[in-house]
Amino acid sequence: MVNVVMVLLSLVLPLVHLPITKGPWTRCNVLRVFLLYAFVFNVGAVGFLFGFIPHVFFADQAAELIGWPKGSMFQFEVGLHDGGWGILGFLCVFFGGGFWLATAIGWSFFMFGAAWGHVRELIVEGNTHPITSCPRSPTRSFRCTCSICSTPTGAPAASTRSCAPKREQPLCRPKGDGVLD
């Protein structure tokens, strides 16, 4: 259910955002806003709030919901992994272009692998624990498909036009004394 809420937020909030901000709202700008919200909610919030926090701070409860053994250090590692993806999703607010593309490819690879692992656990091992069972997998597959189909360029791969946010200037430049401003 949380995954469905995240997908809905990433679709509804841009519809609120667009009318209250000043354009120009070209096709590329609208796509950029939708992608940004998708990264923040579907990668950032899901990875950090619903991956990192449960696996690191509530590891035994998370293990029970997945059907994994309790007390494993693997929970902590998975939590840090999810937290790393969450941070990347949130950082998409500040960085664009290749950063968005790398985040989308990596998150999609992870999510397809996780979905495959959960479906395999369900079919091969008969693991029907709440987090492993099928209701979560279609949402994961939906998010993965959205991540892959919605490239940061906003246009077919053959196009040379890019809708990805550009950074003409570096975010921080060293001052004369070497300190970043």
HELIX and SHEET records of a PDB file:
HELIX    1   1 VAL A    2  ILE A   20  1                                  19    
HELIX    2   2 ARG A   27  ALA A   38  1                                  12    
HELIX    3   3 PHE A   39  ALA A   45  3                                   7    
HELIX    4   4 VAL A   46  GLY A   47  1                                   2    
HELIX    5   5 PHE A   48  PHE A   52  3                                   5    
HELIX    6   6 ILE A   53  PHE A   57  1                                   5    
HELIX    7   7 ALA A   59  ILE A   66  1                                   8    
HELIX    8   8 MET A   73  LEU A   91  1                                  19    
HELIX    9   9 GLY A   98  ARG A  120  1                                  23    
HELIX   10  10 GLU A  121  GLU A  125  3                                   5    
HELIX   11  11 ARG A  136  CYS A  149  1                                  14    
END                                                                             
